[in-house]
Amino acid sequence: MRLALLIAGLIAVAIPVRAQPLPLFDAHLHYNDLAQEPYPLAHVLRLFKENGVRGILANSRPNDGTRLLYESKPEELWVVPFLRPYVTRADIPTWFKDPRIFALIQSELPRGYYRGIGEFHLHGDDAAHEQVRRIVDLSVERGLWLHAHSDVAAVEILFGHNRQAKIIWAHTGFNTAPETVARLLDTYPALIGELSYRGGITDGQTLTPAWRDLFIRFADRFLIGSDTWVNERWESYGTLIAGYRQWLAQLPRPVAERIAYKNAEAIFGAP
């Protein structure tokens, strides 16, 4: 009788724990200047809490938003700050060859808390520019990650500059074929795929076989992200996060936990 009660008690304890929603790490979070008035700090912190987001990779245009998130040291939110190489949106097509941007990076790094550079936009042969090579080498020297919104060609050029580079691939190539994603992950052990806007993961609400296989095979190589690049993404933040939870629930629990938050802990060091 005592044994039966003990077993029943263990089951009662285990069931609620198992049913708890996964904590999430949002690995593509912008708090840009245009978001800060309609979505003040208290509002966005409440959004994170309501949606079970325990950590964020913060980068913003300009970097004031990232500094605000990090330096406010919010309770129960782990902020991993990245240095974005833009001041205004007009910098996007020219940043990689603009010496003012390299000077910006050099002026921001002494703050001492940035964990990476990006998100930045870089495609094709633009990645071969000498200033890009200098930034890649700087990232290796300082132990920083690069957050690259790039096509396959640019990703490979970035690693060609320095094989010790560490890259978070924003959007994991958008619609790049899963077999190509697998080839890059096999070739470059320090490549991590971030999944905002990534097409083909689900068919309706169901994980596709190709992406289920990728997630299981490379369970330690993916992160999720909201990409709040415009205010409409803040408005739909809860829906974006719910979409991730929907397909994460279709994976084996250990795989889902890695993609949801444990990979971020492994990459950046648990908070």
BELVEN-V152231 format. One record per residue. N is the residue number from 1. RES is the residue in three letters. SS is DSSP state (@ for helix, = for strand, . for the rest). PHI is phi in degrees with one decimal (999 if undefined). BURIAL is 1 if it has 16 or more other C-alpha atoms within 10 Angstrom, else 0. Layout:
BEGIN
N & RES & SS & PHI & BURIAL
N & RES & SS & PHI & BURIAL
END
This chain:
BEGIN
1 & MET & . & 999 & 0
2 & ARG & @ & -62.5 & 0
3 & LEU & @ & -63.6 & 0
4 & ALA & @ & -63.2 & 0
5 & LEU & @ & -65.8 & 0
6 & LEU & @ & -63.2 & 0
7 & ILE & @ & -62.5 & 0
8 & ALA & @ & -61.9 & 0
9 & GLY & @ & -65.5 & 0
10 & LEU & @ & -63.8 & 0
11 & ILE & @ & -64.2 & 0
12 & ALA & @ & -62.2 & 0
13 & VAL & @ & -72.7 & 0
14 & ALA & @ & -69.4 & 0
15 & ILE & @ & -63.8 & 0
16 & PRO & @ & -62.9 & 0
17 & VAL & @ & -62.2 & 0
18 & ARG & @ & -63.3 & 0
19 & ALA & @ & -82.4 & 0
20 & GLN & . & -61.8 & 0
21 & PRO & . & -67.2 & 0
22 & LEU & . & -65.1 & 1
23 & PRO & . & -67.4 & 1
24 & LEU & = & -123.6 & 1
25 & PHE & = & -116.7 & 1
26 & ASP & = & -91.4 & 1
27 & ALA & = & -94.9 & 1
28 & HIS & = & -152.0 & 1
29 & LEU & = & -120.7 & 1
30 & HIS & . & -105.2 & 1
31 & TYR & . & -120.4 & 1
32 & ASN & . & -71.2 & 1
33 & ASP & @ & -58.1 & 0
34 & LEU & @ & -72.4 & 0
35 & ALA & @ & -90.6 & 1
36 & GLN & . & -74.2 & 0
37 & GLU & . & -78.8 & 0
38 & PRO & . & -71.8 & 0
39 & TYR & . & -128.6 & 1
40 & PRO & . & -63.6 & 0
41 & LEU & @ & -52.9 & 1
42 & ALA & @ & -60.5 & 0
43 & HIS & @ & -67.8 & 0
44 & VAL & @ & -69.7 & 1
45 & LEU & @ & -64.5 & 1
46 & ARG & @ & -66.6 & 0
47 & LEU & @ & -59.0 & 1
48 & PHE & @ & -60.5 & 1
49 & LYS & @ & -63.6 & 0
50 & GLU & @ & -62.9 & 0
51 & ASN & . & -103.2 & 1
52 & GLY & . & 69.6 & 1
53 & VAL & = & -89.1 & 1
54 & ARG & = & -96.6 & 1
55 & GLY & = & -151.9 & 1
56 & ILE & = & -141.2 & 1
57 & LEU & = & -95.7 & 1
58 & ALA & = & -98.9 & 1
59 & ASN & . & -149.9 & 1
60 & SER & . & -147.9 & 1
61 & ARG & . & -120.9 & 1
62 & PRO & . & -73.5 & 1
63 & ASN & . & -78.1 & 1
64 & ASP & @ & -57.6 & 0
65 & GLY & @ & -63.7 & 1
66 & THR & @ & -63.5 & 1
67 & ARG & @ & -62.4 & 1
68 & LEU & @ & -61.4 & 0
69 & LEU & @ & -63.0 & 1
70 & TYR & @ & -73.4 & 1
71 & GLU & @ & -75.4 & 0
72 & SER & . & -75.4 & 0
73 & LYS & . & 46.1 & 0
74 & PRO & . & -64.7 & 0
75 & GLU & . & -66.7 & 0
76 & GLU & . & 63.3 & 0
77 & LEU & . & -131.5 & 1
78 & TRP & = & -90.3 & 1
79 & VAL & = & -107.0 & 1
80 & VAL & = & -105.1 & 1
81 & PRO & = & -86.3 & 1
82 & PHE & = & -115.1 & 1
83 & LEU & = & -91.2 & 1
84 & ARG & . & -93.5 & 1
85 & PRO & . & -85.0 & 1
86 & TYR & . & -133.0 & 1
87 & VAL & . & -105.6 & 1
88 & THR & . & -127.7 & 0
89 & ARG & @ & -61.4 & 0
90 & ALA & @ & -64.4 & 0
91 & ASP & @ & -75.8 & 1
92 & ILE & . & -56.0 & 0
93 & PRO & . & -79.8 & 0
94 & THR & . & -125.6 & 0
95 & TRP & @ & -55.0 & 1
96 & PHE & @ & -71.3 & 1
97 & LYS & @ & -124.9 & 0
98 & ASP & . & -97.0 & 0
99 & PRO & @ & -61.8 & 0
100 & ARG & @ & -63.3 & 0
101 & ILE & @ & -72.8 & 1
102 & PHE & @ & -63.0 & 1
103 & ALA & @ & -64.0 & 0
104 & LEU & @ & -60.1 & 0
105 & ILE & @ & -59.5 & 1
106 & GLN & @ & -64.2 & 0
107 & SER & @ & -76.9 & 0
108 & GLU & @ & -86.2 & 0
109 & LEU & @ & -58.7 & 1
110 & PRO & . & -60.7 & 0
111 & ARG & . & -60.2 & 0
112 & GLY & . & 87.0 & 0
113 & TYR & . & -112.3 & 0
114 & TYR & . & -69.0 & 1
115 & ARG & . & -104.7 & 1
116 & GLY & = & -169.5 & 1
117 & ILE & = & -120.7 & 1
118 & GLY & = & 131.5 & 1
119 & GLU & = & -71.3 & 1
120 & PHE & = & -128.6 & 1
121 & HIS & = & -99.6 & 1
122 & LEU & = & -157.5 & 1
123 & HIS & . & -133.9 & 1
124 & GLY & @ & 54.0 & 0
125 & ASP & @ & -69.0 & 0
126 & ASP & @ & -57.4 & 1
127 & ALA & @ & -68.6 & 1
128 & ALA & @ & -82.8 & 1
129 & HIS & . & -60.5 & 0
130 & GLU & @ & -58.7 & 0
131 & GLN & @ & -65.6 & 1
132 & VAL & @ & -62.5 & 1
133 & ARG & @ & -58.2 & 1
134 & ARG & @ & -63.2 & 0
135 & ILE & @ & -69.3 & 1
136 & VAL & @ & -61.2 & 1
137 & ASP & @ & -62.1 & 1
138 & LEU & @ & -62.7 & 1
139 & SER & @ & -63.7 & 1
140 & VAL & @ & -66.8 & 1
141 & GLU & @ & -58.9 & 0
142 & ARG & @ & -94.0 & 0
143 & GLY & . & 70.4 & 0
144 & LEU & . & -98.1 & 1
145 & TRP & = & -86.6 & 1
146 & LEU & = & -109.3 & 1
147 & HIS & = & -113.3 & 1
148 & ALA & = & -107.2 & 1
149 & HIS & = & -89.2 & 1
150 & SER & = & -143.5 & 1
151 & ASP & . & -83.9 & 1
152 & VAL & @ & -59.2 & 1
153 & ALA & @ & -59.0 & 0
154 & ALA & @ & -66.8 & 1
155 & VAL & @ & -58.3 & 1
156 & GLU & @ & -69.5 & 1
157 & ILE & @ & -66.1 & 1
158 & LEU & @ & -58.7 & 1
159 & PHE & @ & -68.0 & 1
160 & GLY & @ & -65.3 & 0
161 & HIS & @ & -64.8 & 1
162 & ASN & . & -161.8 & 0
163 & ARG & . & -68.5 & 1
164 & GLN & . & -88.9 & 1
165 & ALA & . & -62.6 & 1
166 & LYS & . & -123.2 & 1
167 & ILE & = & -127.1 & 1
168 & ILE & = & -95.5 & 1
169 & TRP & = & -90.5 & 1
170 & ALA & @ & -58.0 & 1
171 & HIS & @ & 71.6 & 1
172 & THR & @ & 46.4 & 1
173 & GLY & @ & 78.9 & 1
174 & PHE & . & 57.7 & 1
175 & ASN & . & -117.5 & 0
176 & THR & . & -56.1 & 0
177 & ALA & . & -57.9 & 0
178 & PRO & @ & -54.5 & 1
179 & GLU & @ & -67.4 & 0
180 & THR & @ & -71.7 & 0
181 & VAL & @ & -57.8 & 1
182 & ALA & @ & -62.2 & 0
183 & ARG & @ & -62.0 & 0
184 & LEU & @ & -65.9 & 1
185 & LEU & @ & -64.9 & 1
186 & ASP & @ & -66.9 & 0
187 & THR & @ & -75.2 & 0
188 & TYR & . & -121.8 & 1
189 & PRO & . & -62.0 & 0
190 & ALA & . & -100.0 & 1
191 & LEU & = & -103.6 & 1
192 & ILE & = & -119.9 & 1
193 & GLY & = & -92.0 & 1
194 & GLU & = & -105.5 & 1
195 & LEU & . & -107.4 & 1
196 & SER & . & -63.0 & 1
197 & TYR & . & 61.9 & 1
198 & ARG & . & -72.7 & 1
199 & GLY & . & -83.9 & 0
200 & GLY & . & 85.1 & 1
201 & ILE & . & -69.0 & 1
202 & THR & = & -123.1 & 0
203 & ASP & = & -112.3 & 0
204 & GLY & . & 71.2 & 0
205 & GLN & . & -110.0 & 0
206 & THR & = & -110.8 & 0
207 & LEU & = & -56.1 & 1
208 & THR & . & -75.3 & 0
209 & PRO & @ & -56.5 & 0
210 & ALA & @ & -63.0 & 0
211 & TRP & @ & -77.6 & 0
212 & ARG & @ & -59.9 & 1
213 & ASP & @ & -62.1 & 0
214 & LEU & @ & -61.6 & 1
215 & PHE & @ & -65.1 & 1
216 & ILE & @ & -73.6 & 0
217 & ARG & @ & -68.4 & 0
218 & PHE & . & -118.0 & 1
219 & ALA & . & -60.5 & 1
220 & ASP & . & -96.5 & 1
221 & ARG & . & -124.6 & 1
222 & PHE & = & -131.1 & 1
223 & LEU & = & -132.8 & 1
224 & ILE & = & -103.8 & 1
225 & GLY & . & -160.2 & 1
226 & SER & . & -93.3 & 1
227 & ASP & . & 53.7 & 1
228 & THR & . & -82.3 & 1
229 & TRP & . & -77.5 & 1
230 & VAL & . & -130.5 & 0
231 & ASN & @ & -64.6 & 1
232 & GLU & @ & -60.6 & 0
233 & ARG & @ & -71.8 & 0
234 & TRP & @ & -66.2 & 1
235 & GLU & @ & -61.5 & 0
236 & SER & . & -103.7 & 0
237 & TYR & @ & -55.8 & 1
238 & GLY & @ & -60.5 & 1
239 & THR & @ & -67.5 & 0
240 & LEU & @ & -60.0 & 1
241 & ILE & @ & -67.6 & 1
242 & ALA & @ & -61.7 & 0
243 & GLY & @ & -62.1 & 0
244 & TYR & @ & -64.8 & 1
245 & ARG & @ & -59.9 & 1
246 & GLN & @ & -62.5 & 0
247 & TRP & @ & -88.5 & 1
248 & LEU & @ & -61.1 & 1
249 & ALA & . & -66.1 & 0
250 & GLN & . & -90.6 & 0
251 & LEU & . & -100.3 & 1
252 & PRO & . & -54.5 & 0
253 & ARG & @ & -52.8 & 0
254 & PRO & @ & -61.9 & 0
255 & VAL & @ & -69.5 & 1
256 & ALA & @ & -59.7 & 1
257 & GLU & @ & -62.9 & 1
258 & ARG & @ & -62.2 & 1
259 & ILE & @ & -68.7 & 1
260 & ALA & @ & -68.1 & 1
261 & TYR & @ & -158.4 & 1
262 & LYS & @ & -70.0 & 1
263 & ASN & @ & -63.3 & 1
264 & ALA & @ & -61.3 & 1
265 & GLU & @ & -63.2 & 0
266 & ALA & @ & -69.5 & 0
267 & ILE & @ & -72.6 & 0
268 & PHE & @ & -105.7 & 0
269 & GLY & . & 87.2 & 0
270 & ALA & . & -56.7 & 0
271 & PRO & . & -65.9 & 0
END
